[in-house]
């Protein structure tokens, strides 16, 4: 099994500041005989010790995909309701069945809109494997 990290900007789990909280994302690319799988793990924790984010997001979701020669072969998106929780985690994935081993990679992103900050949608691109 080959595991590779999706990360932005370093090759390890990357914390990203949102509201008074920390969000960490980690991705893995699995290369098994006959299939490829991209997995995105996301963890969050309040830095203020409160009851969670409260109603801090208009929306929040993560997407991960497997590519062959920069063409998407599968994708997986999760829309967790993280607002009411002080901390937690979720994982989601996509799997593409193929015996072809050349030109494979995986990428991901987090898309969110912080409620009432006036800045609109933000996209955190997670540069992937190659």
N, C-alpha and C positions, 0 to 999 in steps of 0.2 A: 504494500500500500504506500502511495506517495501522498504526503500531506503538505500543502503549501498555504501560506497565510495571505489573506487579503488584508491590506491595511492602508491607512492613510494618516500620516505620511511615512511611518516607520514600519518595519516588518513584524511588529508585535501588536498585541491588543492596544488600541488607541483610545484614550479618553477624550471626550469632546464636551465642552461646557454648554449646558442649556439651562436657562432659568437658574435657580439656585440648586443645581443638581449636576451629577456627572453621568455621562452616558459612555459606555465602552462597547465597542464592536470588535468581533473577531470572526474571521472567515477561514474556512478550510476548503481545499480542493482535493477530492479523493479520486484517485486513478486506480480503479479496480479492473480486473479482467472482464471485459464486456460492458462496462458502464463508467460514466464520469458523474460525480456528484459535487455540487457546490453547496456549502452549508454556511449560514450566517447566524452567529450567536450574538445577542444584544443583552447587555445588563445595564441597569440604571439604579442610582441611589441618590436620595436627597442629601444635600450637604448642609441643610439647616435643621435636620432632625425632626421635621414636621411630618404631617400625615401623607406626604407624597407631593406630587406636583400640583394638586388641585386642578382647576380647569385651566391649565397652562397652554394647551395645544388646541388649535382648530383641527389639526390632523397630524398624524405621525405614522410613517410606515417604512419598512425595509424591503429591499428587493435584492435578489442574488440571481446570477445567471451563469450558464456554461456556454462557452463559445468555441467554435472551430473556425480557425482562420478569420477571426473577427466577425463571424456570423452567429447570432444567437441561436442555440439549439434547444434551450429550455430556460424558463425563469420561474422564480417563486417569489411571491410577495406576501407579507404579513402586515396586518393592520391591528396591532395590539392596542388595547385601551389602557395606557400606562398612567393616565392622569390621577386616578384615585389611590395609587400605591406608592408608598415611600421608597420601595425598592423591589426589584424583581428581575426576571430574565425571560427570554423566549428564544426559540430557535426555529428556523425554517430552512427549506432546501429545495433544490430541483435536481432531477437525475435524468441523464440522457444515456440511453442504451446505444453503444457503438463499440465496435472492435477496432476502429481506426484510431491510431494513437498520435498522429502528427497534427500540429497546429492547435492544440487544446489549451484553453485558458478559462479563468473565472474572474468575475468582477462583481461589485455590489454597490449599493448606495442607500442612504437614509434620506428621506424627504420629510420635512416637517414645516409647520407654520406655528410659531409661538403666538398665543392669543394676545391680541391688543398691543403688540409691540410696534405696529405700523410698518413693519419691514416685509411682510408677505412671506412667500415660500422660500425656504432655503434647501439646498441640495448638498449633501455631504457625499462626494464621490469616493469610493473605496477602490483605489487602484489595485488591480489584481495580479494574478499570476500570468506567466507566459511560458 
